[in-house]
Amino acid sequence: MLWTGRPFAQSLTLDQQVELANDHLDNFSRRYQLFRNPDADLSLHVVDIEMGEEHRAIRSPSGGERFLVSLSLALTLSGLDGHECSVDTLFIDEGFGALDADTLDVAITALETLHGRGGKVGVITQVAATIEDIPVQIKVDKLGAGSSKVRIQAAGG
């Protein structure tokens, strides 16, 4: 397949992002690795190591495993820096409830590392173990009649 112009540049960037995402994914679970499908332009798939290195659609892992694949891609994107922009904020909406305790600890540690490097991490969750690990929280309390109150508090407060 002959690549020219923008698709060629995008494929090189995607290859680099996949490599970086696999580094993150390797910290979460050694079962999956991402790869760019060379026959489908810029699409991604996963290799399932435990299933004889079977190539699968990126949506095929279970909820918790899919969350880890998504988190590894999000962490990779959060590290992007460009000439005129950088991504320094990452919001994660749920997914933590699908993780076992050990994997949850690894995911939280990865987010803490990102925060320690100066990144801003917003986590939307109802998982008690996750809530306890978030030092500053924005709480939304329903007041009824379609209104609510927003408050900021320290963890455990």
C-alpha positions as CSV (number, residue, x, y, z in Angstrom):
1,M,0.0,0.0,0.0
2,L,1.5,3.4,-1.0
3,W,0.9,6.2,1.5
4,T,1.2,9.8,0.6
5,G,0.7,13.1,2.3
6,R,-1.5,13.3,5.4
7,P,-2.4,9.6,5.8
8,F,1.3,8.8,5.7
9,A,2.1,11.3,8.4
10,Q,-0.9,10.2,10.5
11,S,0.2,6.5,10.2
12,L,3.7,7.4,11.5
13,T,2.2,9.4,14.4
14,L,-0.3,6.6,15.2
15,D,2.6,4.0,15.2
16,Q,4.4,6.1,17.8
17,Q,1.3,6.5,19.9
18,V,0.6,2.8,19.8
19,E,4.1,2.1,21.0
20,L,3.7,4.5,23.9
21,A,0.2,3.2,24.7
22,N,1.6,-0.4,24.8
23,D,4.1,0.8,27.4
24,H,1.3,2.0,29.6
25,L,-0.8,-1.1,28.8
26,D,2.1,-3.4,29.8
27,N,2.0,-1.8,33.3
28,F,-1.7,-2.6,33.6
29,S,-1.9,-6.1,32.0
30,R,0.4,-8.1,30.0
31,R,-2.5,-9.8,28.2
32,Y,-3.1,-7.3,25.5
33,Q,-1.0,-5.2,23.1
34,L,-2.3,-2.7,20.6
35,F,-1.3,-2.8,16.9
36,R,-2.2,-0.8,13.9
37,N,-3.9,-2.9,11.3
38,P,-1.9,-2.4,8.1
39,D,-4.8,-3.4,5.9
40,A,-7.3,-0.9,7.4
41,D,-5.5,2.4,7.2
42,L,-5.5,4.0,10.6
43,S,-7.6,1.5,12.6
44,L,-6.4,-0.2,15.8
45,H,-6.7,-3.8,17.0
46,V,-5.5,-5.7,20.0
47,V,-3.4,-8.8,20.2
48,D,-4.6,-11.2,23.0
49,I,-1.5,-12.8,24.2
50,E,-3.3,-15.4,26.4
51,M,-5.3,-16.6,23.4
52,G,-2.4,-17.5,21.2
53,E,-1.7,-14.0,20.1
54,E,-5.1,-13.8,18.5
55,H,-5.8,-10.5,16.7
56,R,-9.1,-9.0,17.8
57,A,-11.2,-6.0,17.4
58,I,-10.3,-3.2,19.8
59,R,-13.8,-3.4,21.3
60,S,-13.6,-7.2,22.0
61,P,-12.0,-7.2,25.5
62,S,-14.3,-7.2,28.5
63,G,-15.4,-4.0,30.2
64,G,-12.5,-3.8,32.6
65,E,-9.9,-4.9,30.0
66,R,-11.4,-2.4,27.5
67,F,-11.1,0.3,30.2
68,L,-7.4,-0.5,30.6
69,V,-6.8,-0.3,26.8
70,S,-8.7,3.1,26.7
71,L,-6.8,4.3,29.7
72,S,-3.4,3.4,28.1
73,L,-4.4,5.4,25.0
74,A,-5.7,8.3,27.1
75,L,-2.4,8.4,29.1
76,T,-0.5,8.4,25.9
77,L,-2.5,11.3,24.5
78,S,-2.1,13.2,27.7
79,G,1.6,13.2,27.1
80,L,1.4,14.9,23.7
81,D,3.2,18.1,23.3
82,G,3.2,20.2,20.2
83,H,4.5,23.5,19.0
84,E,1.3,25.3,19.7
85,C,-0.6,23.1,22.1
86,S,-0.2,20.5,24.7
87,V,-2.7,18.1,26.4
88,D,-2.3,18.6,30.2
89,T,-5.8,17.6,31.4
90,L,-7.3,14.1,31.4
91,F,-10.9,13.3,32.3
92,I,-11.9,9.7,33.0
93,D,-15.6,8.9,33.3
94,E,-16.0,5.7,35.3
95,G,-14.7,2.3,34.3
96,F,-13.0,1.8,37.6
97,G,-15.8,-0.4,38.9
98,A,-14.9,-3.1,36.3
99,L,-11.4,-3.5,37.7
100,D,-10.1,-5.9,40.3
101,A,-8.4,-4.4,43.3
102,D,-4.9,-5.0,42.0
103,T,-5.6,-3.5,38.6
104,L,-7.4,-0.6,40.3
105,D,-4.3,0.2,42.3
106,V,-2.1,0.1,39.1
107,A,-4.6,2.5,37.3
108,I,-4.7,4.9,40.3
109,T,-0.9,4.9,40.5
110,A,-0.6,5.7,36.8
111,L,-3.0,8.7,37.2
112,E,-1.1,9.9,40.3
113,T,2.1,9.7,38.2
114,L,0.5,11.8,35.5
115,H,-0.7,14.3,38.2
116,G,2.8,14.3,39.7
117,R,4.2,15.4,36.3
118,G,2.0,18.4,36.4
119,G,-1.0,17.0,34.5
120,K,-4.5,17.6,35.7
121,V,-6.6,14.5,36.1
122,G,-10.4,14.6,36.6
123,V,-12.0,11.3,37.6
124,I,-15.8,10.9,37.6
125,T,-16.6,7.9,39.8
126,Q,-18.8,6.3,42.4
127,V,-16.3,3.6,43.4
128,A,-15.6,4.1,47.1
129,A,-11.9,2.9,46.8
130,T,-11.3,5.3,44.0
131,I,-12.9,8.2,45.8
132,E,-10.7,7.7,48.8
133,D,-7.6,8.1,46.7
134,I,-8.6,11.5,45.1
135,P,-7.2,14.3,47.3
136,V,-9.5,17.1,46.0
137,Q,-13.0,16.4,45.1
138,I,-15.9,18.2,43.5
139,K,-19.2,17.0,44.9
140,V,-22.5,17.6,43.4
141,D,-25.5,17.3,45.7
142,K,-29.0,17.2,44.4
143,L,-31.3,19.7,46.1
144,G,-34.5,18.7,44.2
145,A,-36.6,20.6,41.7
146,G,-33.9,20.3,39.1
147,S,-31.2,22.2,41.1
148,S,-28.0,21.1,42.8
149,K,-25.2,22.4,44.9
150,V,-21.5,22.1,43.9
151,R,-18.8,22.0,46.6
152,I,-15.1,21.4,46.7
153,Q,-13.6,19.3,49.5
154,A,-10.6,17.4,50.5
155,A,-10.8,13.6,50.6
156,G,-12.5,12.2,53.6
157,G,-14.0,15.6,54.4
